[in-house]
Amino acid sequence: MFLENYKDDAILSFRNYKKLAERAIEQVSDEEFFAVIDAESNSIAVIVKHIAGNLHSRWRDFLTTDGEKPDRNRDTEFELIADTRESLTEFWETGWQTLFDAIGPLTEEDLSKTITIRGEPHSVVEAINRQLTHYAYHVGQIVFLAKHLRSSDWKTLSVPRNRSAQFNQFLADRQAAGVEKSDRMGSALDFSEQDRTETESGSPREIA
């Protein structure tokens, strides 16, 4: 039961980080998607390409082959070679699908197995945690860059400043209304969207 709960939470966390990145990416223009803010920084496009490359390598044949696939060229993930926003988005989507297809069927017995990444042994749980923290790190970079590039036009993806009390009330109202418990990031995203809608319309919206 513990391992099954762990797997479900890991999948939810992966989905949350994917959604968080996409909510940030959808706010930027094509020019901003490829923009580099300084000589040592990566663009959002490059980070997307790197995450996708990692996803394809780590999760393909997850239990039976090394996580660093022979056909992966990590260095080129940090170069844009005839890449378009559309092609990178497709690469991103197929990469995440590879992850979900790999993790979804795992049994408790599978979660106790050992795999390798670059020849180093990892328990399956350790490998999942390794990738979860890796993607969270890069998703944070995507959000930072998108927020920087959009500046005053940025639409927050977390609880807005000076709105913590309202967020707590939002959660209490949901619980009182019997609304199913949301995931960790999902609640903040839902609140930020509702708060923005209310601000723009000038009137509060009922919990739904």
Secondary structure, DSSP 8 states (H G I E B T S, - for coil): -HHHHHHHHHHHHHHHHHHHHHHHHTTS-HHHHT--SSTT---HHHHHHHHHHHHHHHHTTTTTS-SS-TT--GGGGGS-SS--HHHHHHHHHHHHHHHHHHHTT--HHHHT-EEEETTEEEEHHHHHHHHHHHHHHHHHHHHHHHHHHHGGG---SS--TT-HHHHHHHHHHHHHTT-----HHHHHHHHHHHHHHHHHHTS-----
